[in-house]
Amino acid sequence: MLDLWKQSAVDLAELIRSQQVTATEALTSVLGRVAKTNPALNAIVDDCSDEAREEADALDVALRTSGPVGPLHGVPVTVKENIDQKGYANPNGVTALKDIIAPGDSPVVRNLRNAGAVIVGRTNTPEFSMRGTTVNELHGRTYNPWNDWASSGGSSGGASSAVMAGMGALAHGNDIAGSLRYPSAATGATSVKPGLGRVPAWNPSQTAERGLVAQLMSVQGVITREVKDVRLGLRSLIQYDAHDPWMVPMPFDGPNPDGKIKVAFTKDACGMPLHPAIDKALDTARTMLEDAGYDVVEPRFPDLKPVAELAGQCLFGEFKVLLDSVIRTHGSKTINSIFDAYYELMPPLEGDALIEGMAKRSFYVRQWQLFLKDYPLLLTPFLPVPTYAWDRDAQGLEGAREVLGGAYWSYAMNFMGLPAGSIASRFDDDLGMPVSIQIVGQRWREDLICDACEAVEARAGIMAHRLWDTMS
């Protein structure tokens, strides 16, 4: 008999549509997997199973009477605990905010449900969703399913741990400085951080608007085990919603390019030492893409480091004005010390300098968009290290530098609004874990990033399959 919890979202949706299995059977299998694995991993921190059973029953009736409601009909998924889901808390990992109950659904939750997905639980996030690891005083630590010492990534670490362990075929996450790609790289999952204006975002529970830099950098997306599920998930989420002033109603799929696609390749880590495992993963991915028919070249890139440095200084300059008092009042000693390190690594811009820094953003966006016109995809490091200890960012200034300070290829992409994917190109036997690389694309071309990630995945294998062999 099929283990339904092992199925991809694409395959499970087809099994349900063709009435080989029911949504209720799929949910029962996933909830069994949750019961077996979540106590050790602490990925799902808010149980939605009672509501999920009702939804699965209703979807089974709907399929028999009128057909599938959408492309994710009956597929069990998880939602990160920092977006609104009606009737559930949205504490953003902060104990003092645990009684904020969502009065309605965010566009992400609504789009998932409209596509037919069944939400089985809400996943853990660090305090204020602002760490590269997932732990907080409210819910505790989320563990990496590969081992108990490495970070599960952040801030969508609950999402990556859940989906890799089999607690749903698709996991919602979001990303302001790497929070879809950190967890994917940490666990061997896959994701494509959408570009600015792709997936609608808004929380009915919010009482104030986010700062402009945060609006430009933050995006909603999915983490999955297989690239085809990233594609399915993003197609389901990219549905216009007028609550989001940045959203542009464009289809997910763009025109097919003419001829071979040029991929610009670099190992530049902006002055940080590149770990040998990352070096090898990049070479491996290059060979895989060339084998798949891509034209991989090494041109002179625009300078990335000043883009990333400006991104960090603008973001933390804005945080200093809008969020610092909340963090100081309601955050733990740990998150306060980490923010002290963030401010030292990326000194917040203030006053005129912050306004000028935000204005300079358009210069860098223009520069990189022109570069991407000639090279539609970029193969780059994500982090200069393959993994790190779960509390590394709390180990003083050097720890914070290793986890966030060296992630130049991460948050620079957010600052410029460019899409970027994470995919494991190899398994490192010495580490006992997958090692991932990043593929950046032109704005609005998440589909091309998915294509390239699928080429890597077809040659490297699906890392979750290897993981399940190691899990009890």
URHUSUL-V272644 format. One record per residue. N is the residue number from 0. RES is the residue in one small letter. OMEGA is omega in radians with two decimals (none if undefined). NEAR is the number of other ideal C-beta (glycine too) atoms within 10 Angstrom. Layout:
<<N & RES & OMEGA & NEAR> <N & RES & OMEGA & NEAR>>
This chain:
<<0 & m & 3.14 & 5> <1 & l & 2.91 & 14> <2 & d & -3.01 & 11> <3 & l & 3.13 & 23> <4 & w & 3.13 & 24> <5 & k & -3.02 & 17> <6 & q & 3.03 & 23> <7 & s & 3.09 & 20> <8 & a & 3.13 & 28> <9 & v & -3.09 & 20> <10 & d & -3.13 & 17> <11 & l & 3.10 & 27> <12 & a & 3.12 & 27> <13 & e & 3.09 & 14> <14 & l & -3.14 & 19> <15 & i & -3.14 & 27> <16 & r & -3.12 & 15> <17 & s & 3.08 & 8> <18 & q & 2.99 & 10> <19 & q & 3.03 & 10> <20 & v & 3.10 & 18> <21 & t & 3.05 & 19> <22 & a & 3.13 & 28> <23 & t & 3.11 & 18> <24 & e & 3.11 & 17> <25 & a & 3.14 & 25> <26 & l & -3.14 & 26> <27 & t & 3.13 & 16> <28 & s & -3.13 & 21> <29 & v & 3.12 & 29> <30 & l & 3.03 & 22> <31 & g & 3.10 & 14> <32 & r & 3.07 & 21> <33 & v & -3.12 & 25> <34 & a & -3.10 & 11> <35 & k & -2.96 & 15> <36 & t & -3.03 & 21> <37 & n & 3.13 & 21> <38 & p & -3.14 & 8> <39 & a & -3.04 & 13> <40 & l & -3.13 & 24> <41 & n & 3.13 & 21> <42 & a & 3.08 & 29> <43 & i & -3.07 & 29> <44 & v & 3.09 & 22> <45 & d & -3.04 & 19> <46 & d & 3.11 & 15> <47 & c & -2.95 & 19> <48 & s & -3.12 & 18> <49 & d & 3.10 & 8> <50 & e & -3.14 & 16> <51 & a & 3.13 & 22> <52 & r & 3.11 & 17> <53 & e & -3.14 & 11> <54 & e & 3.14 & 22> <55 & a & 3.10 & 24> <56 & d & -3.13 & 14> <57 & a & 3.11 & 13> <58 & l & 3.08 & 25> <59 & d & 3.08 & 19> <60 & v & -3.12 & 11> <61 & a & -3.13 & 16> <62 & l & -3.11 & 19> <63 & r & -3.03 & 10> <64 & t & -3.04 & 7> <65 & s & 3.12 & 8> <66 & g & -3.09 & 9> <67 & p & -3.14 & 17> <68 & v & -3.12 & 17> <69 & g & -3.03 & 18> <70 & p & 3.12 & 17> <71 & l & -3.05 & 29> <72 & h & 3.06 & 22> <73 & g & -3.08 & 28> <74 & v & 3.09 & 33> <75 & p & -3.12 & 32> <76 & v & 3.01 & 31> <77 & t & 3.13 & 32> <78 & v & 3.12 & 29> <79 & k & -2.97 & 28> <80 & e & -3.13 & 26> <81 & n & 2.98 & 26> <82 & i & -3.02 & 25> <83 & d & 2.99 & 25> <84 & q & -2.95 & 27> <85 & k & 3.08 & 15> <86 & g & -3.13 & 12> <87 & y & -3.14 & 22> <88 & a & 3.03 & 19> <89 & n & -3.04 & 22> <90 & p & -3.12 & 22> <91 & n & 3.08 & 22> <92 & g & -3.03 & 29> <93 & v & -3.09 & 23> <94 & t & -3.09 & 15> <95 & a & -3.10 & 14> <96 & l & -3.01 & 18> <97 & k & -3.12 & 14> <98 & d & 3.03 & 8> <99 & i & -3.10 & 18> <100 & i & -3.08 & 14> <101 & a & 3.10 & 19> <102 & p & -3.13 & 11> <103 & g & -3.13 & 14> <104 & d & 2.94 & 21> <105 & s & 3.10 & 28> <106 & p & 3.13 & 25> <107 & v & 3.13 & 28> <108 & v & -3.14 & 22> <109 & r & -3.14 & 18> <110 & n & 3.07 & 24> <111 & l & -3.13 & 27> <112 & r & 3.10 & 19> <113 & n & 3.09 & 14> <114 & a & 3.10 & 22> <115 & g & -3.12 & 23> <116 & a & 3.10 & 32> <117 & v & -3.08 & 28> <118 & i & -3.08 & 23> <119 & v & -3.12 & 26> <120 & g & 3.13 & 28> <121 & r & -2.94 & 26> <122 & t & -3.01 & 32> <123 & n & 3.08 & 32> <124 & t & 3.09 & 33> <125 & p & 3.14 & 30> <126 & e & 3.13 & 28> <127 & f & -3.12 & 21> <128 & s & -3.02 & 24> <129 & m & 2.99 & 24> <130 & r & 3.06 & 30> <131 & g & 3.06 & 29> <132 & t & -3.01 & 27> <133 & t & 3.11 & 37> <134 & v & 3.07 & 28> <135 & n & -3.12 & 26> <136 & e & -3.12 & 15> <137 & l & -3.04 & 20> <138 & h & -3.10 & 22> <139 & g & -3.02 & 12> <140 & r & 2.94 & 19> <141 & t & -3.06 & 33> <142 & y & 3.01 & 22> <143 & n & -3.09 & 26> <144 & p & 3.12 & 29> <145 & w & -3.12 & 23> <146 & n & -3.05 & 13> <147 & d & -3.13 & 11> <148 & w & -3.07 & 12> <149 & a & 3.05 & 22> <150 & s & 2.98 & 28> <151 & s & -3.09 & 30> <152 & g & 3.12 & 35> <153 & g & 0.04 & 30> <154 & s & -3.14 & 31> <155 & s & -3.11 & 38> <156 & g & 3.06 & 36> <157 & g & 3.14 & 37> <158 & a & -3.09 & 42> <159 & s & 3.13 & 37> <160 & s & -3.12 & 33> <161 & a & -3.03 & 36> <162 & v & 3.13 & 34> <163 & m & 3.13 & 31> <164 & a & 3.12 & 26> <165 & g & -3.13 & 26> <166 & m & -3.05 & 30> <167 & g & -3.08 & 32> <168 & a & -3.05 & 30> <169 & l & -3.10 & 28> <170 & a & 3.03 & 33> <171 & h & 3.01 & 32> <172 & g & 3.06 & 35> <173 & n & -2.89 & 24> <174 & d & 3.04 & 29> <175 & i & 3.12 & 22> <176 & a & -3.13 & 26> <177 & g & -2.92 & 29> <178 & s & 2.88 & 35> <179 & l & -3.03 & 35> <180 & r & 3.03 & 34> <181 & y & -3.11 & 34> <182 & p & 3.11 & 36> <183 & s & 3.11 & 34> <184 & a & -3.10 & 33> <185 & a & -3.02 & 32> <186 & t & -3.09 & 33> <187 & g & 3.02 & 27> <188 & a & 3.12 & 36> <189 & t & -3.12 & 33> <190 & s & 2.94 & 33> <191 & v & 3.03 & 32> <192 & k & -3.14 & 29> <193 & p & 3.05 & 28> <194 & g & 3.10 & 24> <195 & l & 3.04 & 21> <196 & g & -3.07 & 19> <197 & r & -3.06 & 26> <198 & v & -3.08 & 26> <199 & p & -3.14 & 23> <200 & a & 3.07 & 21> <201 & w & 3.08 & 19> <202 & n & 3.10 & 22> <203 & p & -3.13 & 14> <204 & s & -3.04 & 16> <205 & q & 3.14 & 13> <206 & t & 3.11 & 6> <207 & a & 3.11 & 6> <208 & e & 3.05 & 11> <209 & r & 3.06 & 17> <210 & g & -3.07 & 18> <211 & l & -3.14 & 11> <212 & v & 3.10 & 25> <213 & a & 3.09 & 18> <214 & q & -3.11 & 16> <215 & l & -3.01 & 23> <216 & m & -3.00 & 24> <217 & s & 3.11 & 19> <218 & v & 3.08 & 23> <219 & q & 3.14 & 26> <220 & g & -3.11 & 29> <221 & v & 2.98 & 32> <222 & i & -3.07 & 36> <223 & t & 3.07 & 31> <224 & r & -3.07 & 31> <225 & e & -3.06 & 24> <226 & v & -3.13 & 25> <227 & k & 3.09 & 18> <228 & d & 3.00 & 26> <229 & v & -3.14 & 30> <230 & r & 3.13 & 24> <231 & l & -3.13 & 25> <232 & g & -3.13 & 31> <233 & l & 3.07 & 23> <234 & r & -3.14 & 17> <235 & s & -3.09 & 26> <236 & l & -3.08 & 22> <237 & i & 3.08 & 21> <238 & q & -3.00 & 18> <239 & y & 3.08 & 12> <240 & d & -3.04 & 16> <241 & a & 3.08 & 10> <242 & h & -3.09 & 13> <243 & d & -3.09 & 18> <244 & p & -3.11 & 10> <245 & w & -3.00 & 15> <246 & m & 3.10 & 20> <247 & v & -3.09 & 13> <248 & p & 3.12 & 11> <249 & m & 3.10 & 12> <250 & p & 3.14 & 9> <251 & f & -3.02 & 18> <252 & d & 3.09 & 13> <253 & g & -3.13 & 15> <254 & p & 3.10 & 7> <255 & n & 3.14 & 8> <256 & p & 3.09 & 14> <257 & d & 3.05 & 6> <258 & g & -3.13 & 7> <259 & k & 3.08 & 10> <260 & i & 3.08 & 19> <261 & k & 3.08 & 17> <262 & v & 3.08 & 23> <263 & a & -3.01 & 21> <264 & f & 3.07 & 22> <265 & t & 2.98 & 16> <266 & k & -3.10 & 15> <267 & d & 3.12 & 16> <268 & a & 3.06 & 21> <269 & c & 3.07 & 18> <270 & g & 3.08 & 9> <271 & m & 3.09 & 18> <272 & p & -3.12 & 10> <273 & l & -3.14 & 16> <274 & h & -3.14 & 19> <275 & p & 3.14 & 11> <276 & a & 3.08 & 17> <277 & i & 3.10 & 24> <278 & d & -3.13 & 15> <279 & k & 3.13 & 15> <280 & a & 3.11 & 27> <281 & l & 3.09 & 22> <282 & d & 3.13 & 15> <283 & t & 3.14 & 18> <284 & a & 3.11 & 30> <285 & r & 3.13 & 20> <286 & t & 3.14 & 14> <287 & m & 3.14 & 23> <288 & l & 3.08 & 24> <289 & e & 3.12 & 14> <290 & d & -3.14 & 12> <291 & a & 3.06 & 16> <292 & g & 3.09 & 10> <293 & y & 3.09 & 21> <294 & d & -3.06 & 13> <295 & v & -3.07 & 20> <296 & v & -3.13 & 11> <297 & e & 3.12 & 12> <298 & p & 3.01 & 12> <299 & r & -3.13 & 8> <300 & f & 2.88 & 15> <301 & p & -3.10 & 12> <302 & d & -3.07 & 12> <303 & l & -2.97 & 19> <304 & k & 3.13 & 14> <305 & p & 3.08 & 14> <306 & v & -3.11 & 25> <307 & a & -3.14 & 26> <308 & e & 3.11 & 18> <309 & l & 3.11 & 21> <310 & a & -3.13 & 26> <311 & g & -3.11 & 25> <312 & q & 3.08 & 21> <313 & c & -3.10 & 28> <314 & l & -3.12 & 27> <315 & f & 2.99 & 22> <316 & g & 3.09 & 24> <317 & e & 3.09 & 23> <318 & f & -3.10 & 21> <319 & k & -3.12 & 18> <320 & v & -2.93 & 14> <321 & l & -3.00 & 15> <322 & l & -2.99 & 18> <323 & d & -3.12 & 17> <324 & s & 3.11 & 10> <325 & v & 3.13 & 14> <326 & i & -3.14 & 19> <327 & r & -3.09 & 11> <328 & t & -2.98 & 9> <329 & h & -3.13 & 14> <330 & g & 3.10 & 24> <331 & s & 3.05 & 18> <332 & k & -3.12 & 9> <333 & t & -3.10 & 17> <334 & i & 3.09 & 25> <335 & n & 3.12 & 14> <336 & s & 3.10 & 16> <337 & i & 3.10 & 27> <338 & f & 3.04 & 23> <339 & d & 3.12 & 13> <340 & a & 3.09 & 21> <341 & y & -3.10 & 23> <342 & y & 3.11 & 17> <343 & e & 3.14 & 12> <344 & l & -3.10 & 17> <345 & m & -3.04 & 22> <346 & p & -3.06 & 15> <347 & p & 3.04 & 19> <348 & l & -3.12 & 22> <349 & e & 3.01 & 13> <350 & g & -3.09 & 9> <351 & d & -3.11 & 8> <352 & a & 3.11 & 14> <353 & l & 3.11 & 19> <354 & i & 3.13 & 13> <355 & e & 3.11 & 12> <356 & g & 3.10 & 20> <357 & m & 3.10 & 19> <358 & a & -3.11 & 9> <359 & k & -3.13 & 14> <360 & r & -3.07 & 19> <361 & s & 3.08 & 10> <362 & f & -3.12 & 11> <363 & y & 3.10 & 20> <364 & v & 3.14 & 18> <365 & r & -3.11 & 11> <366 & q & -3.08 & 14> <367 & w & 3.08 & 23> <368 & q & 3.09 & 14> <369 & l & 3.09 & 10> <370 & f & -3.13 & 16> <371 & l & 3.06 & 20> <372 & k & 3.12 & 9> <373 & d & -3.11 & 10> <374 & y & -2.99 & 21> <375 & p & 3.12 & 20> <376 & l & 3.07 & 25> <377 & l & 3.03 & 26> <378 & l & -3.00 & 25> <379 & t & 2.88 & 25> <380 & p & 2.90 & 27> <381 & f & 2.96 & 27> <382 & l & 3.06 & 28> <383 & p & 3.10 & 21> <384 & v & -3.10 & 21> <385 & p & -3.14 & 25> <386 & t & -3.11 & 26> <387 & y & -3.14 & 21> <388 & a & -3.01 & 15> <389 & w & -3.14 & 25> <390 & d & -3.06 & 16> <391 & r & -3.09 & 20> <392 & d & 3.08 & 28> <393 & a & -3.10 & 19> <394 & q & 3.06 & 15> <395 & g & -3.04 & 13> <396 & l & -3.10 & 14> <397 & e & 3.08 & 11> <398 & g & 3.11 & 18> <399 & a & 3.12 & 25> <400 & r & -3.11 & 17> <401 & e & -3.03 & 20> <402 & v & -3.10 & 28> <403 & l & -3.03 & 25> <404 & g & -3.13 & 20> <405 & g & -3.05 & 22> <406 & a & -3.07 & 25> <407 & y & -3.11 & 26> <408 & w & 3.11 & 26> <409 & s & -2.96 & 29> <410 & y & 3.01 & 22> <411 & a & 3.13 & 26> <412 & m & 3.07 & 30> <413 & n & -3.09 & 27> <414 & f & -3.12 & 25> <415 & m & 3.11 & 26> <416 & g & -3.09 & 20> <417 & l & 3.10 & 23> <418 & p & -3.11 & 26> <419 & a & -3.11 & 28> <420 & g & 3.07 & 30> <421 & s & 3.12 & 30> <422 & i & 3.09 & 33> <423 & a & 3.14 & 29> <424 & s & 3.13 & 26> <425 & r & 3.01 & 23> <426 & f & -3.11 & 17> <427 & d & -3.09 & 18> <428 & d & 3.13 & 7> <429 & d & 3.10 & 8> <430 & l & -3.04 & 15> <431 & g & -3.07 & 12> <432 & m & 3.03 & 24> <433 & p & 3.08 & 28> <434 & v & -3.00 & 26> <435 & s & 3.05 & 32> <436 & i & -3.12 & 26> <437 & q & 3.02 & 26> <438 & i & -3.12 & 27> <439 & v & 3.14 & 28> <440 & g & 3.04 & 28> <441 & q & 3.06 & 22> <442 & r & -3.11 & 19> <443 & w & -3.10 & 18> <444 & r & 2.99 & 22> <445 & e & 3.14 & 28> <446 & d & 3.10 & 19> <447 & l & 3.07 & 22> <448 & i & 3.09 & 30> <449 & c & 3.13 & 26> <450 & d & -3.11 & 20> <451 & a & 3.10 & 26> <452 & c & 3.09 & 28> <453 & e & 3.09 & 18> <454 & a & 3.08 & 21> <455 & v & -3.12 & 29> <456 & e & -3.13 & 21> <457 & a & -3.11 & 13> <458 & r & -3.13 & 16> <459 & a & -3.09 & 21> <460 & g & 3.13 & 15> <461 & i & -2.97 & 17> <462 & m & 3.12 & 25> <463 & a & 3.14 & 24> <464 & h & 3.08 & 11> <465 & r & -3.13 & 15> <466 & l & -3.07 & 21> <467 & w & 3.09 & 16> <468 & d & -3.11 & 7> <469 & t & -3.09 & 10> <470 & m & 3.12 & 15> <471 & s & none & 5>>
